[in-house]
Amino acid sequence: MIQPEQTGAYERLRTKLKMRLLDAMDGAGADSSVSGAQRGTLEEHLRSTLKNLGEDVRALQLSREDQEVLLKEILHEMVGFGILDELIA
């Protein structure tokens, strides 16, 4: 769970992950559709990126569960329908 004093660091980590995911998407527009296979590839890229940013994760003391929530949120925001993904799944 993120503490109030860690909010800035958490948002910086989210931004880094989003930027790296956007780079992996090769500049595809926000309205471009992403297939299930592509989404899986992007998810793996995001997991790898999060692992490479280990120091940031350790500084925030993110649990595995928190990391999974973070990854899902970013994927939903970047290649899905945001919060609606959970409702329409």
Secondary structure, 3 states (H helix, E strand, C coil): CCCHHHHHHHHHHHHHHHHHHHHHCCCCCCCCCCCHHHHHHHHHHHHHHHHHCHHHHHHHCCCHHHHHHHHHHHHHHHHCCCCHHHHHC
